């Protein structure tokens, strides 16, 4: 896969096809120890924010070898959140693409292959499925302790393709906000995981209260506790709450990951606790590392 190839048909010209393409995917997956998908049945709940901060925390604050794969074909936001807009993909010695890097974090997104931020991707399911497989098999991920996959909202082509392609996935992280209008759709993501026999590592309740920077009082803008109640109802783990913080928005716009620069804040501590819980669930005893704060 390269920028000069046409991926819109679902198979890049000049890329590997058939048995060879499958072997490329298998080769890549053999070098990735753990795979986690970040899902939500609802858009606008901060799913990409969670995926980015999860990946950065595992990489920069815990020292794991981490890759972040953005499969939101129609609305890639990971390049912006990591300050990597305008990155030009370079080929490796083997003819694959070298992922972009943020510190030691390896990153791949369709956003790196578009001519401009306003460029629309108008693809049907087969084209998206082909591109996602190429993002795995034709990118030089190397040896990774974790691959974090940021999925678009819903239970459609992209999440289904990546789950079927990655095969043995360690689990899904489900992101929601506390209000009922979000929870109704997010329940479907949990059911989706159940139908695919995909373990749910836990639910994160994002935007759970706003702490006033002046008086310290907490205002429940989107209610509070809805995510935890839903997790109990659906019999899946609850990973924790992340309160609203204007600095999270600024960090995403500025390309300076919040969990790395603001780990001392209430929301930053929440991210650290959540990442620690995920490590506890996925890493073996001698591989578990403390998240620096």
N, C-alpha and C positions, 0 to 999 in steps of 0.2 A: 504494500500500500504506500502510495506517495501522493503528493499534492497534484501531480500531473495525470494521475489515473482517474477514471470516472467511476465513482462508487455508487452512483444513483441507480444502477441496475441491480445492486445487491452483490455484484462480483466485480472487483476492480480489474481492469484489463492489465495484464502483466503480472497479476498476483497468482498465488497457488490456488488450484481448484481441486475438487474431488478428494481423493484419498490423501494427496499431499497437503491440502488445506487443513484437513482434519488432523493430520500429523503435526502441523505447525501449532494448532491449538493445544493438542495433547502435550507437546514439548514444552510449551509455555506454562501449562498448568502443573506439570511435574515439579516445577521450580518455585511454586507458590504454596506455602504451608497452609495458610488460612484465608478463607474468602468470606467476606461479610457484605450483604446487600443492605442498603438503606432505602426503605420503602415508605410510602404514604398513599392512602387512597384519596387524599385531598391536596390540592395545590395551595401554595401560600402559607404553609405551616412551618417553613424554615428547614425543610429537609436537606437542601444543599448546604445550608449553614452548618447543620449537624454533621453531615458527611465530611465537609472540609475540616471542621474542628476536631472530629474524631481522628481523621487521618494525620493531621498536623500534631495532635497530642501523642499519638502512637509513635510518630517519627521523631519529632523534636524534643518532646518531654519524656519519652521512655526509651528512645534509641533503637526502636525496631526498624527493620527495612520494610518500607511501606510503599505501595502503589495506590493511586487514586484514579479510578476509571469513571468518567462522566459519560453516561449513556443517554442523557437527555438530548436527543437528536434535535428537537425543535426549539429548545430553550436552554442551551448550555450556559451555565453561570459560573462554573468552577474557574475558568481562566481569569475572569474578572476578580473573583474573590481572593485569588492568590497573586494578583498583579502580574499575570502572565499573558495578557492580551498582546497580540502581535507576534507571538512566538512563532518562528518558522521551523517546521519539522525537518530534521536532518536524517539522512540514511545512515544505517550502521554498515559495518564491513560485510555483513551478511545480507544486505539489501532490505532489511527491515527498517522501521522508523524508530529513532531514539525518542523516548518520551521527554516531555518538558520536565524541568526540575524546580522545586521550591525547597532550598536547602538540600536535604537528602531525600525528600519525597518525590517520587516519580509520578507524573501526571499525564493522562491522555484524555482528550476531549475533541469532539467534532469541531468545536470552536477554533481549534488550531488550524483546521483545514479550510476554513471559509475565508473568502476575500475581504470580508468586512463584517462588523458587528451587526449591521442591519440586514445581512443576507439571510433570506428565508430558505429553509430546507424543506422541499415539497416532495416527500417520498412516501410510498406505500410500505406496507409491512415487510415484504420480502427484501426490499432495498435496505431497510433499517436493520433487519436481522443479519444480512450479509455484512454490513458495516460493523456491527457489534462483534461478530466473530473475528473480523479482521483486526479490531482494536485489541483483541486478546492474542491472536496467533501471529500477527504481523508487526507487533511492537516489541522492542527489546526490553521486556520487564526485568529479566535477570532473576536472581534469587531474592524472593520476598518472604518476609514473615507474615505480612498481611496485605491483601488486596481489598480495598474498600470500593464498593461500586455505588455510585449515586444514580438512582433510577428516577425516571420521570414519574409524576403522580399517576395513580390509577393501577389497573391490573391488566394492561394490554400487551402489545407486541414486545416492547423493549424489556420489561421485567421478565416476561415469560421466556424470551430468547436467552437472556443472560443466565437465568437460573438453569435452563436446560443445557446451555453450553458449558457452564462452570461445573455442572454435575454435583460433585460433593462440596456443598457449601456449609460452612460452620453455622450460619444462622442469619437471620434478618433482624435489623433494628427498625422498629416502627415509630414514626414521628407523627405526633398530633398536637393540636392545641386544645385547650380544655372545653371549648363550647360544643354544644350538641350538634351543630351543623357540620363541624369537622369530624366529630366522633362517629357519626352515622356512616360516613364514607370510609373512615380509617378501619372500622370493624371489617370491612370487606377485604382489606389487605391482610388481616389476620386469617380470615377464612381462605383467602388465596394461598397463603403459606400452608395451611392445613391440607388443602387439596393437592398441593405439590410435595407434601411430606418435607417441607422446609422448616427446620426448627426456628422458633422465634426467641431471640436472645432477650428481647424485652421491649417495652414501650417507653418512649421519652415524651413527657409532657412539656412542650416548648411554649414560650410566651406565657408562662405561668405566674402571673402577677407582675406588677411594675413597682419597683422600690423607688420612692421619691428621693432624688439626690439631695434634697434640702432638709426634709424633716424625717426621712427614714421610714415613713408609713408605707405599707404595701397596698396598692390598689389593684384589685382583681379585674382587669380590663376585659379579659375573656373568661371570666369565672376562674375557678381553681379546683383541682382534684378530679376533673372529668377523665383525664387520661389514666389515673390510677384506678378509678372505679371501673373503667372499661377493661383494663388489664385484669382486674380481679374477676369481672364478669366473664371474660373470654378465657380465663385460666391460663394466662401467660404472665411472665415476670414483668415487674415494673422497675425500670432503671433509674428514674428520677425526674425531677422538675428542673427546667432552666428558666429563670425569670427574665422578663424583658429588660433590656439595657440599651439605651441609645448608642452606646459604644459598639455594640454588635453590628448595628446597621452601618455605622461609620467604618468599621473594620472591613466589612464586606465590600463597601464601595471603594475603599482605599487599597484593597489587596494586602492587608496586614492582618492575618488570622487572629481572631479574638483570643482564643484559648492560649496562644503563645505569649501574647503581649499583655493580657489582662487576667492571668491565672489567679491573681490575688483577690479579684472581685467576687461577689456572691455568685454571679453567673459563671465566672471562670472556675470557681471551686466546684460548682455543679457539674460542669463539663469534665473536670478531673475525676470526680467521684464516679461519673457514668463510665468513663473510659477505664478506670480501675476495675469496675464491675465486669466490663466486657472482657478485659484481659483475664480476670479470674475465671470466667466461664469458658474461655477459648484456649488459653495457653497452658501447657503442661507445667508442673511444679518448678522444674529447674529453669524454665524459660520465662517465668513471670518476672516482670520488672515494675518497679515503683514509678508512678507518674510524678515527675518533679513539679513542685508548685512554686 
